[in-house]
Every structure is written in structure tokens, then in C-alpha cells.
Amino acid sequence: MTVAYRGTSPLPASPPLTEPAKHKAAQPVRGVAGLLFVVPVFLLLTFSAGGAENSVRVLGPLCTYALPVIGMIAFWWEDWPGTALRAGWSGLTDTLLIVASGVVLTPIGQAVTGELDLAAIFRGEAYPHSMPLAGAVFVAFLQLTLVTEGWPLRRLPRVPAGLAALVVGWALGLAIYRIDGALLITMGVFQVLFFVTLRGWPFSKIANRAVRLIVGNLMVIVSGWLAFLIMDALRWPVFAVSACTIAAVLISSMLFESWPWTKLSPRLGAVLAALALGGLLYWALSSVDPGLSGIHQDEWVAITALNAIGTGVILHVAVWRRWPVVQGGEVTIPAPIQALLDAANANDIDAFLGGFTPDGVVDDWGREFRGAQKIRHWSDNEFIGKQVSLQVEKAEQVEDEIVVTAQVGGNGFNGPSHFSFRVEGNLVSRMTIRA
């Protein structure tokens, strides 16, 4: 096993949302429970700054400029620096950092797109002229993070990698923010459909990374462009409909983890459910009379869907990690995992390999080894080949993974480690090693 980077562990090879979906054991209960977090955030961001219209003008820019930082903390830093604290305090710390980032980045966007005036931000005068840049930066950031799998930045330690991704997102955003914002947000719809709902399918089937990234990027851009042309020809409110679709994808695919399509027709069903929910969400928000006078109803619908609903879902699921709805608890180690641990302690490589599914994966500090041959090569050099011993201290259920804390001994790495296991049937499909 490898040694950790100083302070934080390395990044996995691709963002978590592009990994194959895991079995969802507690839906729809925890999705419904998560609404107890999401709905108050929605109400806070929609009405708290002096009513619906003034909230759009004041909080709209602040929230939109903070979105890439939310993505950085959730998908690059994996909740650092909050991970140094216990649950609850972790989410609060990260949220305060996100709020501060909005306050810092909005004046930068204001200066780029107009004239810097800090007081004007809180008078609602940064809206709407600073919004195109904010949206373009976030779309570019997601394109890098999800569609391009963070390549090549994910080779770096997570903190500098996340900061670099934020800088690249800003650089790309500055280059494209004069493009029609409705076209960019329509591309955002396909970013989340392909890489949140479908978790990278069908591009994940392409083994060659260069080809996979080229095809994925082209598919998102072309699909977004065609959808924009179709909606524009139909005279649909493109910006509002696209924003509601993105919010619906986050609700159905993140908050509810594509339930119930995990047990039915997973891909088509999940996509159709997200699109239907997007239509329902647009109808519901368009039916509200928020008392607007200076902005169009569809503007309010779009900003509310993206910033109030989308932010609430991402904060709850990816930053707060569903706390306090889901918390870890000590459990008995399931038999497939215990068999793997026993094989490791017996230094029995054949039994160890036999404990994995045919396409099983070992993730050792971000280096992935898939299939028996590659796992054997890794183990011979760094695990069982080093006469590893594992003294288990505890096992916990964390969402739908079992996390085993063990003291590692042998002729290689020595010290505490956490082993996260995913089980499929009677075999282990993934073993992830971290500090």
C-alpha cells in the first residue's frame, strides 16, 4: 500500500458520480427525510433577502458564484476540510467556507463584467449583469469535473487538484461567458443526465480514455446544442425549463438515488423520471405568484430551481453526506468481507482473489486494480506478498458500504487504515483503502 499525501488522501481516478451506481437500501425513506434539509434551504434562499425578487437579485449572484466551490469541496476535496471534524460540524464548516467563497468571488465577477462596487452586491445590483459569467464558470467546471473526469488534474493531491480545477473553470468561463446562457445551461442538462443519472454510461464502456473523453465531450456539447435549437423552435422558455430539469435530476438521481429505477429499468426509467419531474417542477414554480415586478417569472423560476433547490440537494447529499439522516453505526462484518480479511491474514492469495467478483476492484489510495490478474499483481507487490496482517478494530455501516478499521502489519505499510467494502451477493465487488 502507498503512503498518504500530507494532510489528505489522493483522489480516485474519476469523480464518485461517474462510478457505477451502488445498491440503494434505504430509499425512499432517506430521500424523503432529506427533504427536511432541502426544503428549509429552498425557503431560505428563495425568500430570506426581503422577498422573492430581492432574494434573486441579492442571493442569485452570491449562490451562483459559490456553486463551483460547492463542486470543488464535494467532488474534488471530498468534504475536506470538514472531514477533520465529526459529522454535523463537518458539514457546517464546509458550508461556511462555501458562503465565504460566494462573498469573495462575486465581487471578482462583478469587476470583470462591470464595475466593482461591494455595496451594490447587497443592494441587488450585481444582478443580472454578473450572472452570465457565474453560470459559464459552473458549466465549465462541471465539464472538467464530470465529463472530462478531472483529467489530468486528478493525478494531483486533492487540495491542489480542486483549486486547479476551480482556476481552470474560471479560465474557461471567462472564455465562453458571452455565449448565450440558455445554450450553456442546456449543455448542463446533459452533463447531469449522462454523468449523474447515468453515471457516465454509455461512455464508461469505452476503454480508451482519450477516445472516451473526446466522445463524452462532443456528445454533451452536441446534445445540448440540439436540445437548445428544438426548445427555441418550440418557443419554450429554454433557461427555465433547463434549470428545472437540472434540479429534477439532482432530486431524483442524488437525493433519491434513482429510486425506484434501481430495481426496475434503471437507465431509461431514471432518465424519463428525471425529465417528467423537471416538467412538473417547471409547472409548479410557474404557478407560484411570488409578487415580481422587475424580473420575469421565468427568470425567477430558473434561479430558484438552480440556486435554491439544486444547492440544497448538493449540500445535503455531497457536502453534509446526508447528516443527520444517515450516520454510521457499528455492525457485524458480513461473511464475504470476513472471508476476504481471513484470506489476507492467512496470506492465501487464491482465497483472497476468490472473494472478489470477476470485475472486482481494489482502490489503493486512488490507484485502481480491476480483475483478478491486476489485483494479484498489486497484492504480490504490496499486500499479501508483503506478508500483510490485519488486526480489525471495528466495522461500521456508512450508507451502503462497510468500513473496517484495522491496524496493518507485515513487511510493507504499518499503521491504521480504513478498508471500505461493497458487496454483491456473496462476493466483494470493491475494496477501497484509505488512511
C-alpha positions, 0 to 999 in steps of 0.5 A, a space after each residue: 500500500 502507498 503512503 498518504 499525501 500530507 494532510 489528505 488522501 489522493 483522489 480516485 481516478 474519476 469523480 464518485 458520480 461517474 462510478 457505477 451506481 451502488 445498491 440503494 437500501 434505504 430509499 425512499 425513506 432517506 430521500 424523503 427525510 432529506 427533504 427536511 434539509 432541502 426544503 428549509 434551504 429552498 425557503 431560505 434562499 428563495 425568500 430570506 433577502 426581503 422577498 422573492 425578487 430581492 432574494 434573486 437579485 441579492 442571493 442569485 449572484 452570491 449562490 451562483 458564484 459559490 456553486 463551483 466551490 460547492 463542486 470543488 469541496 464535494 467532488 474534488 476535496 471530498 468534504 475536506 476540510 470538514 472531514 477533520 471534524 465529526 459529522 454535523 460540524 463537518 458539514 457546517 464548516 464546509 458550508 461556511 467556507 462555501 458562503 465565504 467563497 460566494 462573498 469573495 468571488 462575486 465581487 471578482 465577477 462583478 469587476 470583470 463584467 462591470 464595475 466593482 462596487 461591494 455595496 451594490 452586491 447587497 443592494 441587488 445590483 450585481 444582478 443580472 449583469 454578473 450572472 452570465 459569467 457565474 453560470 459559464 464558470 459552473 458549466 465549465 467546471 462541471 465539464 472538467 469535473 464530470 465529463 472530462 473526469 478531472 483529467 489530468 488534474 486528478 493525478 494531483 493531491 486533492 487540495 491542489 487538484 480542486 483549486 486547479 480545477 476551480 482556476 481552470 473553470 474560471 479560465 474557461 468561463 471567462 472564455 465562453 461567458 458571452 455565449 448565450 446562457 440558455 445554450 450553456 445551461 442546456 449543455 448542463 442538462 446533459 452533463 447531469 443526465 449522462 454523468 449523474 443519472 447515468 453515471 457516465 454510461 454509455 461512455 464508461 464502456 469505452 476503454 480508451 480514455 482519450 477516445 472516451 473523453 473526446 466522445 463524452 465531450 462532443 456528445 454533451 456539447 452536441 446534445 445540448 446544442 440540439 436540445 437548445 435549437 428544438 426548445 427555441 423552435 418550440 418557443 419554450 422558455 429554454 433557461 427555465 425549463 433547463 434549470 428545472 430539469 437540472 434540479 429534477 435530476 439532482 432530486 431524483 438521481 442524488 437525493 433519491 438515488 434513482 429510486 425506484 429505477 434501481 430495481 426496475 429499468 434503471 437507465 431509461 426509467 431514471 432518465 424519463 423520471 428525471 425529465 417528467 419531474 423537471 416538467 412538473 417542477 417547471 409547472 409548479 414554480 410557474 404557478 407560484 405568484 411570488 409578487 415580481 415586478 422587475 424580473 420575469 417569472 421565468 427568470 425567477 423560476 430558473 434561479 430558484 430551481 438552480 440556486 435554491 433547490 439544486 444547492 440544497 440537494 448538493 449540500 445535503 447529499 455531497 457536502 453534509 453526506 446526508 447528516 443527520 439522516 444517515 450516520 454510521 453505526 457499528 455492525 457485524 462484518 458480513 461473511 464475504 468481507 470476513 472471508 476476504 480479511 481471513 484470506 489476507 491474514 492467512 496470506 492465501 492469495 487464491 482465497 483472497 482473489 476468490 472473494 472478489 467478483 470477476 470485475 472486482 476492484 481494489 482502490 489503493 489510495 486512488 490507484 485502481 486494480 480491476 480483475 483478478 490478474 491486476 489485483 494479484 499483481 498489486 497484492 504480490 507487490 504490496 499486500 499479501 506478498 508483503 506478508 500483510 496482517 490485519 488486526 480489525 478494530 471495528 466495522 461500521 455501516 456508512 450508507 451502503 458500504 462497510 468500513 473496517 478499521 484495522 491496524 496493518 502489519 507485515 513487511 510493507 505499510 504499518 499503521 491504521 487504515 480504513 478498508 471500505 467494502 461493497 458487496 454483491 451477493 456473496 462476493 466483494 465487488 470493491 475494496 477501497 483503502 484509505 488512511 
